[in-house]
């Protein structure tokens, strides 16, 4: 395996970890927003989810 191949594999793994971290942060924010809506919807007169 050449040096370029090794570098590309390392960069690919690094980017995959970064994308997975971003996806997890996005999912956590979606859960937070859904939870806040779930709690505040009845008080604000918004339609109840589900």
C-alpha positions as CSV (number, residue, x, y, z in Angstrom):
1,X,0.0,0.0,0.0
2,X,1.4,3.4,-1.0
3,X,1.7,6.4,1.3
4,X,-1.0,8.2,-0.6
5,X,-3.4,5.3,0.1
6,X,-2.6,5.3,3.8
7,X,-3.2,9.0,4.0
8,X,-6.5,8.8,2.1
9,X,-7.7,6.0,4.5
10,X,-6.7,8.1,7.6
11,X,-8.4,11.2,6.2
12,X,-11.5,9.1,5.3
13,X,-11.8,7.7,8.8
14,X,-11.3,11.2,10.3
15,X,-14.1,12.6,8.1
16,X,-16.4,9.7,8.9
17,X,-16.0,10.4,12.6
18,X,-16.7,14.1,12.1
19,X,-19.8,13.4,10.1
20,X,-21.1,10.9,12.7
21,X,-20.5,13.4,15.5
22,X,-22.4,16.1,13.6
23,X,-25.3,13.7,13.0
24,X,-25.4,12.8,16.7
25,X,-25.4,16.6,17.6
26,X,-28.2,17.2,15.1
27,X,-30.2,14.3,16.6
28,X,-29.7,15.6,20.1
29,X,-30.9,19.1,19.1
30,X,-34.0,17.6,17.4
31,X,-34.8,15.7,20.7
32,X,-34.3,18.9,22.7
33,X,-36.6,20.9,20.4
34,X,-39.2,18.1,20.4
35,X,-39.1,18.0,24.2
36,X,-39.5,21.7,24.6
37,X,-42.4,21.7,22.2
38,X,-44.0,18.7,24.0
39,X,-43.8,20.6,27.3
40,X,-44.9,24.1,26.0
41,X,-47.5,23.2,23.4
42,X,-50.4,22.9,25.9
43,X,-49.6,26.3,27.5
44,X,-49.2,28.1,24.2
45,X,-52.4,26.7,22.7
46,X,-50.5,24.9,20.0
47,X,-51.7,21.5,18.6
48,X,-50.6,18.6,20.8
49,X,-48.1,16.3,19.1
50,X,-49.4,12.8,18.4
